[in-house]
Amino acid sequence: MNKIYRIMIVDRSEVVRSIVSRLLQNQIKNICLITCGSVEEALDYLYQDKFDLITSSLVLPGLDGLDLCHEIRRNKKQYFTPVIMVTSDINQSILHQGFSVGISYFFNKALGYKRLVEFIQEILQRHLGQVGRILFLTDKVNNMQYIIKKHGFLIKYISCGTQALEILKDNSVHEDKFDIVLIDWSLKGKMTNANIIDNIRNKLYYSSQEMPILVIIPANDHSSIVNILHTGANDFISKPVIEEILIARLKSLILVKQQDRILKSCSKKIYNLKTTDGLTGVHNKKYLLEEGKAFITQHPNVCLMMIDIDNFELLDLADEILHLVGQFLLKSFPQEVMISRFAGKKFAALIPDCAFNYGKTLATNLCQDLIKFKPENLEITISIGIASCEAIAETTLNNLITDANAALSEAKKQGNNHISVITT
């Protein structure tokens, strides 16, 4: 089910609201738009529904855009909602006031409405499902907590380097994962800050993209900068901390992490496409040969089934039958079983934690279930050869494949719908 994006557009001009709405509806599917001409009108909606993004012009009748953002951040429903301030009057004073009330981004109105819509799309991609979680190593909790939380980040304070490393060690298995490490360089403890960074990079093996590190250094402490960067930090910021610079750098580094996550996800999808048989939906032989060795290492007690469709050359609708049998195998085996199309009408199933007798029982059930299944109302049978790690001196993928193929040949000699097992 596709997500419905809830977006609020606040602008005093009805024409502007209409133009932006039309452009957004053309560019983004599954969108729910609310348009308002004033802060008062917007507030009626803000206390009823949760929005994914809000844009507001600075100048509005009555209360202005800064007042609106102040009210947004007071509302628990909208506390983390990205807010874009649209104005042609962007100066240092406006920037400072905007960031102080929790505005997420400024957009220069002079760039035009088409670019505004593109900017909204970019922000949605960055923010939806992504809450910036910061692990802050410091022994001086101050108003920085308010500043960081105000901009939608979640923060956890740690004053002990060893404890921080323990948290990061298990970061991948926790539901609430941290996105970035923020370190106060003046933090005192048994472990130096340089050692903490070195451990994150070289013992926990986090790359600078996987776990960005931002360091806060004392004013005019230029001697620490080279050391900080050499140990593996991504960036630094000097005290006294300026809110706009801190938030900009945090967002920039978290975006680096998000892009790295997206890149890895795309790479995984591409690999899945390369190693999936397009006709049957199971893995292909390439996947079995590349991943099977590691699979056996992780699951030493395995068996391999070679499954062959009987009298395939006599069947009509050959491609459809292959597809249906592939889907049948996927549904018949548990998810942890590695199923591959080995060659032509032959499939391989690498089964973990599978003793000799259990493998034979699975094969028997598989043959019986396919007969009951009757894809395309055809009585299809299969022959199965089984090789078990219990019956070979050395459990290797090549040995299992060789023995399973030999067992399959014996099964085929017996006729259709037979099972053969290598026992010695």
KAWO-V534793 format. One record per residue. PHI is phi as a letter, one per 40 degrees, with the letter a starting at -180 (NA if undefined). OMEGA is omega in radians with two decimals (none if undefined). D_LAST is the distance of its C-alpha to the last C-alpha in whole Angstrom. Layout:
# KAWO-V534793
PHI | OMEGA | D_LAST
PHI | OMEGA | D_LAST
This chain:
# KAWO-V534793
NA | -3.10 | 52
c | -3.14 | 54
c | 3.01 | 56
c | -3.14 | 60
c | -3.14 | 62
b | -3.07 | 65
b | 3.07 | 67
b | 3.07 | 71
b | 3.14 | 74
b | 3.13 | 77
a | -3.09 | 80
c | -3.11 | 84
c | 3.10 | 84
c | 3.12 | 83
c | 3.13 | 82
c | 3.13 | 80
d | -3.13 | 78
c | -3.13 | 78
c | -3.11 | 77
c | 3.13 | 74
c | -3.12 | 73
c | 3.13 | 72
c | 3.14 | 71
c | -3.14 | 68
c | 3.10 | 67
c | -3.02 | 67
c | -3.03 | 64
b | 3.09 | 62
c | 3.07 | 61
f | -3.10 | 61
b | 3.03 | 64
b | -3.05 | 66
b | 2.98 | 70
b | 3.12 | 72
b | -3.10 | 76
b | -3.13 | 78
b | -3.11 | 82
a | 3.10 | 82
c | -3.11 | 81
d | 3.11 | 82
c | -3.13 | 81
c | -3.08 | 77
c | 3.12 | 77
c | 3.13 | 77
c | -3.03 | 74
c | -3.11 | 73
c | 3.12 | 73
b | -3.00 | 71
b | 3.05 | 68
c | -3.12 | 66
b | 3.09 | 66
c | -3.14 | 63
a | 3.12 | 66
b | 2.98 | 70
b | 3.13 | 72
a | 2.98 | 76
c | -3.12 | 79
c | -3.08 | 81
c | 3.13 | 84
b | 3.09 | 85
c | -3.11 | 87
g | 3.07 | 88
c | -3.10 | 85
b | -3.09 | 83
c | 3.10 | 80
c | 3.09 | 80
c | 3.14 | 81
c | -3.12 | 78
c | 3.09 | 75
d | 3.12 | 77
c | 3.12 | 77
c | -3.10 | 73
c | 3.05 | 72
c | -3.08 | 73
c | -3.10 | 71
d | -3.13 | 68
c | -3.02 | 67
b | -2.98 | 68
d | -3.10 | 67
b | -3.09 | 64
c | 3.06 | 65
c | 3.12 | 66
b | 3.11 | 70
b | 3.06 | 71
c | -3.12 | 75
b | -3.10 | 76
a | 3.04 | 80
c | -3.09 | 82
b | 3.14 | 83
b | 3.08 | 80
b | -3.06 | 82
c | -3.12 | 81
c | 3.13 | 83
c | 3.12 | 81
d | -3.12 | 78
c | 3.12 | 79
c | -3.11 | 80
c | 3.13 | 77
c | -3.11 | 74
c | 3.11 | 76
c | 3.03 | 76
h | 3.06 | 72
c | -3.09 | 72
c | -3.06 | 69
a | 2.97 | 70
b | 3.08 | 73
b | 3.14 | 74
c | -3.08 | 77
d | -3.09 | 78
c | -3.13 | 80
c | 3.05 | 76
g | -3.03 | 76
c | 3.11 | 75
c | 3.11 | 72
c | 3.09 | 71
c | 3.14 | 71
c | 3.08 | 69
c | 3.13 | 66
c | 3.10 | 67
c | 3.11 | 66
c | 3.13 | 63
c | -3.12 | 62
c | 3.10 | 63
c | 3.13 | 61
c | -3.13 | 58
c | -2.90 | 58
c | -3.00 | 59
c | -3.12 | 57
g | -3.10 | 54
b | 3.04 | 55
b | -3.11 | 57
c | 3.13 | 58
b | -3.02 | 56
b | 2.98 | 58
c | -3.00 | 57
b | 3.10 | 60
c | -3.13 | 60
a | 3.03 | 64
b | -3.14 | 66
b | 3.12 | 69
c | -3.10 | 69
b | -3.07 | 72
c | 3.10 | 73
c | 3.09 | 70
d | 3.14 | 68
c | -3.11 | 70
d | -3.06 | 70
c | -3.13 | 67
c | -3.11 | 66
d | -3.11 | 69
c | 3.01 | 67
g | 3.11 | 64
c | 2.99 | 62
b | -2.99 | 60
b | 3.06 | 60
b | -3.13 | 59
c | 3.06 | 61
b | 3.12 | 59
b | -3.09 | 61
b | -3.12 | 58
c | -3.14 | 56
c | 3.12 | 53
c | 3.12 | 53
c | 3.14 | 53
c | 3.09 | 50
c | 3.11 | 48
c | -3.11 | 50
c | 3.12 | 48
c | -3.14 | 45
b | -3.03 | 44
d | -3.05 | 46
c | -3.10 | 43
c | 3.14 | 42
c | 3.08 | 46
c | 3.13 | 47
c | -3.09 | 51
c | 3.08 | 50
c | -3.10 | 52
c | -3.04 | 53
a | 3.07 | 55
b | 3.09 | 56
b | -3.06 | 60
b | 2.99 | 61
c | -3.04 | 65
c | 3.12 | 65
c | 3.11 | 68
d | 3.14 | 65
b | 3.10 | 65
i | -3.12 | 62
c | 3.14 | 60
b | -3.14 | 58
c | 3.12 | 60
c | 3.11 | 60
c | 3.11 | 58
c | 3.11 | 56
c | -3.14 | 55
c | -3.14 | 55
c | 3.12 | 53
c | 3.12 | 50
c | -3.08 | 50
c | -2.93 | 49
b | 3.08 | 47
b | 3.05 | 45
c | 3.04 | 45
g | 3.00 | 44
c | 3.04 | 47
c | 3.14 | 48
c | 3.08 | 52
c | -3.11 | 51
c | -3.14 | 49
a | 3.11 | 51
c | 3.13 | 55
b | 3.08 | 57
b | -3.08 | 61
b | 3.05 | 63
c | -3.09 | 66
b | 3.08 | 69
c | 3.13 | 72
d | 3.05 | 75
g | 3.12 | 76
c | -3.05 | 73
c | -3.12 | 72
c | -3.11 | 70
c | -3.00 | 67
c | -3.12 | 66
c | 3.13 | 65
c | 3.14 | 63
d | -3.09 | 62
c | 3.13 | 60
c | -3.13 | 59
c | 3.04 | 57
h | 3.07 | 55
c | 3.11 | 58
c | -3.01 | 58
a | 3.12 | 62
a | 3.06 | 65
a | -3.06 | 68
c | 3.00 | 71
c | -0.11 | 73
c | -3.04 | 75
c | 3.07 | 73
c | -3.01 | 74
d | -3.07 | 73
d | -3.12 | 72
c | 3.13 | 71
d | -3.10 | 68
c | 3.14 | 67
c | -3.12 | 67
c | 3.06 | 65
c | -3.14 | 62
c | -3.13 | 62
c | -3.11 | 61
c | 3.09 | 59
c | 3.06 | 57
c | 3.07 | 57
d | 3.14 | 55
c | -3.12 | 52
c | 3.12 | 53
c | 3.08 | 52
c | 3.12 | 49
c | 3.12 | 48
c | -3.14 | 49
c | 3.13 | 47
c | 3.12 | 44
c | 3.12 | 44
c | 3.13 | 45
c | 3.12 | 42
c | 3.13 | 39
c | 3.13 | 41
c | 3.12 | 41
c | 3.12 | 37
c | 3.10 | 36
c | -3.11 | 38
c | -3.03 | 36
b | 3.09 | 33
b | 3.08 | 33
c | -3.02 | 33
c | -3.08 | 36
c | -3.01 | 36
c | -3.12 | 33
g | 3.07 | 34
c | 3.08 | 30
c | 3.06 | 29
c | -3.10 | 29
c | 3.11 | 26
d | -3.13 | 28
c | 3.13 | 28
d | -3.09 | 24
c | -3.12 | 24
c | -3.04 | 27
b | -3.06 | 26
c | -3.12 | 22
c | 3.11 | 22
c | 3.12 | 24
c | -3.13 | 23
c | 3.10 | 20
c | -3.12 | 22
c | -3.11 | 24
b | -3.03 | 21
c | -3.12 | 18
c | -3.03 | 16
b | 2.91 | 16
b | 3.14 | 14
b | 3.05 | 15
b | 2.92 | 16
b | -3.00 | 17
b | -3.07 | 20
b | 3.13 | 22
c | -3.11 | 26
c | 3.04 | 26
f | -3.05 | 29
c | -3.08 | 30
c | -3.14 | 33
c | -3.07 | 34
c | 2.99 | 35
c | 3.08 | 38
f | -3.01 | 39
d | -3.11 | 36
c | 3.14 | 37
c | 3.13 | 37
c | 3.11 | 34
c | 3.13 | 32
c | -3.10 | 34
c | 3.11 | 34
c | 3.09 | 30
d | 3.12 | 30
c | 3.09 | 32
c | 3.14 | 31
c | 3.12 | 27
c | -3.11 | 29
c | -3.05 | 31
c | -3.10 | 28
c | 3.00 | 26
c | -3.05 | 27
c | -3.07 | 29
c | 3.10 | 27
c | 3.12 | 24
c | -3.10 | 24
b | -3.10 | 25
b | 2.94 | 25
c | -2.99 | 26
c | 3.12 | 24
a | 3.07 | 26
f | -3.09 | 28
c | -3.07 | 27
b | 3.12 | 24
b | 3.07 | 23
b | 3.09 | 21
b | 3.11 | 20
c | -2.94 | 19
b | 3.14 | 19
c | 3.06 | 20
f | -3.02 | 19
b | 3.08 | 17
c | -3.06 | 14
d | -3.08 | 12
c | -3.14 | 14
c | 3.12 | 17
c | 3.13 | 15
c | 3.10 | 15
c | 3.10 | 19
d | -3.13 | 20
c | 3.12 | 19
c | 3.12 | 20
c | -3.12 | 24
c | 3.13 | 24
c | -3.12 | 24
c | -3.11 | 26
c | 3.13 | 29
c | 3.09 | 29
c | 3.12 | 30
c | -3.08 | 33
c | 3.11 | 34
f | 3.12 | 35
c | -3.10 | 36
f | 3.14 | 39
f | 3.09 | 39
b | 3.09 | 36
c | -3.09 | 33
b | 3.06 | 30
b | 3.13 | 27
b | 2.98 | 24
b | -3.04 | 20
b | 3.00 | 17
b | -3.06 | 14
b | 3.01 | 12
b | -3.11 | 10
b | 3.10 | 10
c | 3.12 | 10
c | -3.01 | 9
b | 3.14 | 5
b | -3.09 | 7
c | -3.12 | 9
b | -3.12 | 12
c | 3.04 | 13
b | 3.14 | 15
c | -3.13 | 17
c | 3.13 | 16
c | 3.13 | 12
c | 3.14 | 12
c | 3.14 | 15
c | -3.11 | 13
c | 3.14 | 10
c | 3.08 | 12
c | 3.11 | 14
c | 3.11 | 12
c | 3.13 | 11
c | 3.11 | 15
c | 3.10 | 16
c | 3.12 | 14
c | -3.12 | 16
c | 3.14 | 19
c | -3.10 | 19
c | -3.10 | 19
h | -3.09 | 22
c | 3.02 | 24
g | 3.14 | 23
b | 3.13 | 19
b | 3.07 | 16
b | -3.09 | 12
b | 3.02 | 9
c | -3.07 | 6
b | -3.13 | 4
b | none | 0
